[in-house]
Amino acid sequence: MGVLVKSRSKSLQDVELPAGVKSLSSALKEISIKNKNINTNRIRLTILKEDKQIPVTSDHAFENLTDAKLFAKDIGPQIGWRLVFFVEYLGPILLHSVMYYLSTRPELASFHCKSRNYNPFTNRVAYTLVMVHYVKRELESLFLHQFSQSTMPLFNLFKNSFHYWILNGAISLGYFGYGFLLKDITVFKLYSKLKLDNFNLLLGIFVLSEFWNFYTHVQLRRWGNSQRAKGITQRIPLEDGIFKLFVAPNYTFEVFAWIAFTMIFKLNFFAVIFLFVSTAQLYLWALKKNKRYGTKRAFLIPFVF
């Protein structure tokens, strides 16, 4: 006797799974066939346990389906994770490139902020750093990263893209002199007090942070490959080197890179906003990782924060 999967969406009908179905993929395929071959990535399968809908993410749920209550929900149009990241990171590349180019055109000089002297060197450096960061991100997304899920809801693309297309894109207004709330002399005095009035030092921090961010991603890819080769599907934290200190070193060096960029760009208001929003989001993700792994590792400063 099969198991009835009740529909939680108007677009799906109830489906009785044959008794021989013992895997998640085969269950989703069966539900898809009985529902006009709907994309299986759109189907979220849950099982009722203690009055709670628990997502079915592995084949273990099919080992014993006696008296089990399964439900299926259509979560809407999907888009591939790799494409999502590509589109997100493409935003800053396009916007900064267009704005930087326009800022160099003599015929558009009237659009520059009147209270701010045009600084081609600072603009060129800031633009180059943004390109380095997001081209690296694009290459990592295309050739390095692996994703635990193949797709995500299409609507989330627009929500996620806001962070990169709008918040980061706004930084490009700085090429026209907008967003610099502090005078250069004030910024330099502040940097001097912090012993950070060295351009090469700030640039070095950015470059090293980008390198260590990339190195972290490479190590995570290798770790994931080794775990899958052993047949291990659950996520286990790395216990080696810098991973002993930080719950997610890639988050840590991401923040350090943007701190260095913001200082190089003379505390531009839009860069500061992007830095704070990014740091807050990465911190929340780091908290989730610590909770998932059962660890208490640092986010930015070892043994402190």
N, C-alpha and C positions, 0 to 999 in steps of 0.2 A: 504494500500500500504506500502511495506517495505522500508528500507533505504539501499542504496548501500554503501558498504564499499570498497573503492578502495585500491588496493594493492600497497605498496611501495617497495616490494621485488620480485625478480624473482621467489622465492620459494613459493610464495603465489598467489592465484588467487582472483579476485574480488568476493565478496560475498554479496548477498542481504539478509539483516536481515528481518525476518518476522515482521509484525506490532506488534505482541505480546511481542517482546523482550523489557524488561524494566530494565534490570540489566546488569552490566558489565560482570559478570560471565557467564550469559546465552549468551551474545553476543560473548564472547571469545569461548565458547563451540560450538556455531553455526559456527564460522569461522574455528575452528579446524575440525569439521565434514566434511566441504566442502573442506578441504585441507589435506586429508589422515590422519586425527586424529593427527595432529601435536600437540605437547605439548603446552597447553595454556599459560604456563609460557614464551614460546618463542615469543608470540604475543604481540606487543605493539600497543595499540589502541590510536589514536589521533583524535582530532576534530579541524577543521580549524576555527579560530577566528581571525579576523583582520589580515589576511594574515600570521598568525602564527600557527604552529602545537602545540596544547596544549594536553599533555597526559591526557587520560581519566583514572582517578583513583578511581572514585566512581560511584554510580548509578544515581547521580543527572543529569548527561549529557543525560540520557535517558528519562527525564521527558518531554522534548519537543524537538523532532528531526526534526521539520518542517524546510525544507531547509538546514538542517545540512549536512556538508560534513565530513564523517568519513574516516579514513585511517588506514590500518593495515601494520605493518612491522615485519618481522622475525628478531629478535635480536640474533639469533644463539643459540647453545647448552647452557643449563643452569646447574647450580649446586646449591644445597641447601645452604642457608646462614649458617646454623649450621655446616654443613660439612666443609664449607670454613674456619670458625674460628677454627675448630678442627685441620684442616691440617696446618693452619698458625702457631698456637701455638705449634704444635707438633715439628716443625723445631728446635727451640731453645732447647727443652727438649732433643731431640735426639743428636743434635750436641754438646751441652755442656756436656752431659753425656759421649759421646764417647771421646771427647777431654780431659775431666777431668780424665777419667780412664787412657787414654794413658799417660797423664802427670805424673801419679804416678808410672808408670812402670820403674824400674831401668834400664832395657835393652834399654830404649828409652831416657836415660838421655842425649845422644849426640845431640838430637834434641832441647834441651833447649837453649834459648838465652844465648850466652857466656858472655855477658856483664851484665847479670841480675842474681842475686842469686835466687835459687829456694825457694819459700816461701809457704810451704804446708798449713799453717794456713790461709793466705790470699786467697789462691785458694779454700780451703774448704768452707770458709765463702761465697765467691763470687758465687761458684757453688750452694750452698744451697739457697742463695737468689734468684738466677735465677729460680731454681726449684720451690720454694715457689710461685714466681710470676706467672709462666706459668702453673703450675698445678692448681692454683687458677683460672686462666683464662679458662683453659679447663673445669673445673667443672662448672663455671658460664655459659659457652657457652652451655654445655650439659643440665643443669638443671635449670638455672635461667633466662637467657635472652629470650626475645620474639622478633620476627622480623616482621617489618611491611610488608616486602615482603618475599615470600617463597624462591625465587631463585635469582641468579645473573648470568651474562654471564660467561661461563667457563673460557674464556681467562683472566678475571680479577683475577682468583685464582693465576695465575703465577705472575702477576704484584704485587698483594698484598703480596704474600709470600716472595718476594724479601726483604721486610723490616725486616721480622723475620728470615728467613732462612739465608740470606746473611749478612745484617747489624748487627743483633744481634748475629748471629752465629760467626761473625768475632771476637767478644769479647772473645770467647773461646780460641783464640790464646794467650791470656794473661796467661793461665795456663802454657804455655811453656815459659813465660817471654817476649813475644813480645808485643809491643805497649806501653811500659812504657818509655815515652820520658823524664820524669823528674826523677832525683835521689830521693831516699826516703827522704834524709835529706832536699832537696828542698821542697818536698811535705809537710813534717812535719812543716817546718818553715812557709809555707803559711797557713796551717791549724791553727797554733798557732796565727798568726796575725788575723785570722777570728774568733778566739775563738771556733774552731771546732775540736781541737786536742783531741777529746774524742771519742774513738771507740764506747762505749756504747750509747753515744748521737746519733751518726750517725745510729747505728743499730736501736735505738728506733724510729728515724724519719722514717726509712724504714718500720718497723713493723706497726707503727701507720698509715702511708700513705696507706699501703696495707689494713689495717682494714677499714679505712674510705672510700677507694675506693670500697671495698666490700659492706659496709653499704649503700653507694650511689646507687649501683646497686640494692640492695634489696628494697630501697625506691622507685626507679624508676619502678621496677616491680610491687610493690603494687599500685603505682599511676596509672600505665597503666591498671591494673586489675580493679581498681575502676572506671576509666573513661569508659572502655568498658562496665562495668555493668550498667552504666547510658546511654549507647547508644551514647556516645561522641566519634567521630572518629578523629576529628582534634586534633593536638598536642598542649597541653596547658602546660606551665611551672609550676613547683611546686613552691608554695609561702610559703615555710615553712623552718625554721631553716637555715641551711647552704646554702640552695638553694636560699635564698634571696641575698646572697653575690656573689655566683659563678654561672655562666650560666650553667656550667657542672662540678660539683664537682669531678666526676670521672676522668675527664681530669686533673684537678688540682692536685689530689693526685697521679695520674699516674706520672706526672712530678716530684713531690716531691720525690717519691719512687726512680726514676731513678737518681735524683740528689744525693741522699744518697748513692745509689749503686755505682755510679761513684766515689764518694769521698772515699768510703770504698775500692774500687779497685784502689786507688791511682792515679786517673786521667788517667787511661789507655786510650790511644788515640782512640781505637775502641769504648770504652764505651762513650767517649766524643762525637764522631761522631754520635753514635746512639741516645744519649741524645738530641743533637741539632736537628737532623732530626725529631725525635719523637715530640719534643716540637713545632717545626714549623708546623707539620701536625695537631697536636691537637689544636694549636692556630687558624689555618684556620677553623677547624671544629667548634670551639667555636664562631668565628665570624659569621659563618652561622647560628648557633643556636640563637645568639642575634638578627640577622636580621629576622629570622623566627618568633621568639617570640615577636619582637618589644621591646626588653630589651637592657640595657646597663650594664649588670653585668660583674664582673671581671673574668679574666681567671686564674691568679695566685695570685695577691695581691689585696685584697679588696680596692676599691676606688682609686687604682693606676694603676693596670695592669690586 
